[in-house]
C-alpha cells in the first residue's frame, strides 16, 4: 500500500471551524461561561427567540444574549446544553448557514424536578478577522417534557 495524503480543502476547514463554534457555544452555556460569548458572537449579532407559548422576542449583541440565558437558567442546579445534530452549509469564504438541534437537560433547584427542552437554532455565521462567529440565530422550541408539549417543526429559514 502506498501512503496517501488526504487534502483538506477550504470548505472542509470552514465546516470544521463552524462545528467547533457550535461546540464551544454548547460548552460555554453548560459551564455558564458568559464572558466567552464575546468571542462566539459578532458584536451586532441577533438572536430571535420563539418559545411558542411564551411569545417571541429579539436579543442584540453578546452581552444581551448572555444575560438572557444566564437569567433563564439561573434556577437550575444542573443544566447541560447537548447538541443532538448539526448541519453546516458553506456559502463562501466569509458566510455560512446551519441548523443546530439540541436538548437542554436541567434540574430545578427549588423543586428538584428534572425536565428537558428540545429546540432548534437556525443560524447564519460570518467570518471576520479569520474567526467564525454567530451573526444571526433563530431559536424555536420543539418540545418540552413535564407538560408533554410538542410543537410543529418550523419552516427552514436558510
N, C-alpha and C positions, 0 to 999 in steps of 0.2 A: 504494500500500500504506500502511496505517496502522501507526503504532507500537503494538506490543502489549507490555505488561509481563507477564512470567511471574511469578506469585505463587508463592513457595516457602512451603509450609506447615510446621507444626511437625513432622510426621512426616518430611518430607524433610530438615529441618535435623538431626533426631536421627540419621537414616540417614547423612548426611554426616559428622557428628561421630564416629559409631562407625566408619565407614570410615577416617577419619583416625586413630582409636585403633589399629585393626588395622595400618595402615601404619606408625605410629610404633613399634609393637612390633617389626615386622619390621626396621625401620631400627635400632632400639636393639640388637637381638640381633646383627645383621650388624656393627655398629660396636663391639660389646661394651661398650656404654654402660650398665653396670649401675645406675649412680646414677639413671638416668631411670625405673627401674621403680617408684619411689615415686609418680610422677605417673601411671603407667599402670594400677596395680593398687589396688584397695580395700585398706585396711590389713589386713583379715582374709580376703583373697582366698584361695581354694584352687585348686590345680591337681592333678588326678588324672591320673597318667601310667600308661598301659598299653602296654608295649613288646612285648607278646605273648610272645616267647621269653625275656624277661628279667624278667618279673614286673610287678606293679603297686605303686604307692605314691602317697602324697599329700604335697604341699608346702603350707605355710600361710604367707602373707604375702609381700610383695615381696622382702624380703631373702633368704628361703629359696629362693624361685623363682629369683632372680638368681644366687645362689650355686650352685645345682644346674646351671643352664645354663652358667654360666661354667666350672665343673669339667668338664662333659660335652664342651665344645667346645675346651678348652684345648689338646688335642693336634693341632688343625688349624692349619696355616699360613694356609689360606684357608677361610673359612666365610661362606656367604651364605644368609640365610633369604628365600625368594622365595614370595610369595603367588601361588597358581595360580588360585584362585577364592574368593569370599567371599559369604556370604548374611547379611542382617540382617533380623530380624523385630521391629519395634517393638511392644511390648506396652502402652506407656503413656508418660507424660512422664518417668518415672524408671526404667523397666525395659525390657530388650530381650534377645533371644537371637540366636544366629547360629552360623554354621559358617565355618571358615577351612581350606581345603585348601592345603597348602604343600609345598614341597620344600626340603631342606637340601642345598646344594651344598658340597662340602668336599674338602680335600686334607690327608692325614695328614702331619704334619711329619716323622715318622721314616721312613716308607716311601715318601713321595711319591705314594702311590696316591690316585686320585680316587674318590669314591663319592657316592651320592645316597640320601637317605632321604625317602620320601613319607609324609605323615601328615595327620591331621585334628584340629583343635581344635573342640569343640562348647562354645560359650560362653554365659554369662549375663553381661549388662552391667548396671551400675547407674549412675545419675546422682546425684551428691551435690555440693552447692555449685556447681551449674551445670556440672560436668565429668563426662563419661562415663568409666568405668573398668571393667576386668575385675573381676568378682566371683567367677566360677567358670569354670574351664576343665577340659575333659576331653580329654586327648591320647590318640590311638591311632595307632600306626604302621600304615601301609597296605602299604608295600613298601620293600625295600632292594635296591640294586644290590650287586654284588660276590658276595653269597651267593644272589642270584636269588630272594629271598623275596617272596612276595605273600600278603597276609593278607585275610580276609573284611572287607567293609565293615561297620562296627559299626551297630547299631540307632540310630536317632535318639533323642536324649535330650530335646530341646526342640522 
